[in-house]
């Protein structure tokens, strides 16, 4: 079986919170519109974040 990754598009309403996830894979975030605060860092349109699990 091949190792595979999944890409998904999520759209959140303003002031939405999303719980911290602890898992052994990576997360990649690209902010397409608006702003997001991830672990105390504010990201805005055009920002990219890569995190390891």
TORVOVO-180585 format. One record per residue: chain; x, y, z of N, C-alpha, C in turn; residue in three letters. Coordinates in Angstrom, 3 decimals. Each point is the difference from the previous one (the first is absolute). Layout:
# residues N
SITE  unit      n.c1      n.c2      n.c3     ca.c1     ca.c2     ca.c3      c.c1      c.c2      c.c3  code
SITE     A         X         Y         Z         X         Y         Z         X         Y         Z   Ala
...
//
This chain:
# residues 53
SITE  unit      n.c1      n.c2      n.c3     ca.c1     ca.c2     ca.c3      c.c1      c.c2      c.c3  code
SITE     A     0.839    -1.179     0.000    -0.839     1.179     0.000     0.883     1.241     0.000   Unk
SITE     A    -0.335     0.958    -0.817     0.765     1.245    -0.090    -0.385     0.953     1.130   Unk
SITE     A     0.980     0.803     0.415    -0.315     1.094     0.918    -0.697     1.076    -0.811   Unk
SITE     A    -1.130     0.468     0.493    -0.748     1.009    -0.734    -0.320     1.174     0.904   Unk
SITE     A    -0.119     1.143    -0.596    -0.418     1.170     0.751    -1.339     0.475    -0.552   Unk
SITE     A    -0.678     0.789     0.782    -1.306     0.507    -0.381     0.012     1.512     0.077   Unk
SITE     A    -0.611     0.625    -0.962    -0.160     1.449     0.007    -1.482     0.305     0.112   Unk
SITE     A    -0.338     0.884     0.927    -1.393     0.403     0.157    -0.086     1.515     0.084   Unk
SITE     A    -1.126     0.536    -0.385    -0.258     1.435     0.083    -1.047     0.213     1.079   Unk
SITE     A     0.345     0.807     0.999    -0.928     0.315     1.081    -0.314     1.481    -0.034   Unk
SITE     A    -1.249     0.339     0.201    -0.405     1.403     0.086    -0.697     0.187     1.337   Unk
SITE     A     0.486     0.960     0.791    -0.543     0.260     1.321    -0.701     1.348     0.026   Unk
SITE     A    -1.055     0.073     0.774    -0.661     1.273     0.245     0.886     0.840     0.913   Unk
SITE     A    -0.206     1.297    -0.021     0.772     0.907     0.849    -0.171    -0.380     1.470   Unk
SITE     A     1.082     0.109     0.759     0.042    -0.291     1.447    -0.135    -1.487     0.322   Unk
SITE     A     0.222    -0.881    -0.958    -0.060    -1.437     0.239     1.289    -0.470     0.644   Unk
SITE     A    -0.093    -0.953     0.912     1.209    -0.603     0.570     0.052    -1.459    -0.419   Unk
SITE     A     1.204    -0.519    -0.066     0.236    -1.380    -0.428     0.975    -0.606     0.998   Unk
SITE     A    -0.310    -1.133     0.598     0.859    -0.543     1.064     1.387    -0.423    -0.506   Unk
SITE     A     0.977     0.114     0.880     1.357    -0.448    -0.306    -0.023    -1.491    -0.303   Unk
SITE     A     0.737    -0.401    -1.027     0.066    -1.416    -0.363     1.418    -0.491     0.245   Unk
SITE     A     0.108    -1.146     0.612     1.304    -0.605     0.265     0.036    -1.333    -0.744   Unk
SITE     A     0.747    -0.035    -1.088     0.060    -1.210    -0.817     1.372    -0.098    -0.659   Unk
SITE     A     0.374    -1.152    -0.489     1.365    -0.214    -0.507     0.233     0.429    -1.447   Unk
SITE     A    -0.877     0.801    -0.558     0.171     0.445    -1.383     0.218     1.500    -0.041   Unk
SITE     A     0.067     0.552    -1.180     0.199     1.444    -0.152    -1.325     0.682    -0.326   Unk
SITE     A    -0.053     1.289     0.268    -1.107     0.859    -0.416     0.587     1.104    -0.857   Unk
SITE     A    -0.675     0.321    -1.067     0.371     1.134    -0.840    -1.211     0.903    -0.091   Unk
SITE     A     0.203     1.269     0.303    -1.085     0.971    -0.042     0.357     1.120    -0.958   Unk
SITE     A    -0.930     0.360    -0.843     0.145     1.161    -0.875    -1.231     0.855     0.217   Unk
SITE     A     0.197     1.221     0.449    -1.116     0.886     0.294    -0.424     0.685    -1.297   Unk
SITE     A    -1.206    -0.340    -0.464    -0.503     0.534    -1.260    -0.752     1.312     0.180   Unk
SITE     A    -0.555     0.204     1.188    -0.817     1.181     0.248    -0.086     0.208     1.503   Unk
SITE     A     0.005     1.231     0.447    -0.154     0.296     1.420     1.265    -0.225     0.801   Unk
SITE     A    -0.171    -0.332     1.274     1.120    -0.189     0.927    -0.240    -1.241     0.840   Unk
SITE     A     1.086    -0.548     0.547    -0.078    -1.139     0.915     1.103     0.141     1.031   Unk
SITE     A    -0.272    -0.410     1.217     1.015    -0.016     1.046     0.297    -1.456     0.325   Unk
SITE     A     1.246    -0.403    -0.235     0.441    -1.373     0.232     1.104     0.031     1.044   Unk
SITE     A    -0.230    -0.633     1.132     0.929    -0.018     1.143     0.591     1.382     0.288   Unk
SITE     A    -0.884     1.005     0.016     0.407     1.350     0.357     0.582     0.837    -1.132   Unk
SITE     A     0.142    -0.571    -1.183     0.550     0.727    -1.144    -1.147     0.363    -0.941   Unk
SITE     A    -0.118     1.291    -0.321    -1.071     0.421    -0.899     0.447    -0.122    -1.451   Unk
SITE     A    -0.794    -0.709    -0.766     0.244    -0.184    -1.431    -1.080     0.746    -0.764   Unk
SITE     A     0.337     0.467    -1.197    -0.992     0.697    -0.813     0.086    -0.471    -1.442   Unk
SITE     A    -0.878     0.525    -0.827    -0.101    -0.403    -1.390     1.383    -0.111    -0.650   Unk
SITE     A     0.266    -1.180    -0.614     1.266    -0.237    -0.690     1.047    -0.696     0.847   Unk
SITE     A    -0.222    -0.092     1.316     0.972    -0.671     0.876    -0.111    -1.510    -0.118   Unk
SITE     A     1.133    -0.663     0.196     0.102    -1.464    -0.070     0.672    -0.497     1.268   Unk
SITE     A    -0.528    -1.058     0.584     0.577    -0.580     1.206     0.145    -1.507    -0.177   Unk
SITE     A     1.166    -0.526     0.303     0.297    -1.431    -0.060     0.383    -0.452     1.393   Unk
SITE     A    -0.722    -0.949     0.557     0.323    -0.495     1.339     0.182    -1.506    -0.032   Unk
SITE     A     0.903    -0.500     0.811     0.196    -1.435     0.099    -0.695    -0.529     1.232   Unk
SITE     A    -0.415    -1.271    -0.061    -0.718    -0.608     1.115     0.938    -0.429     1.034   Unk
//
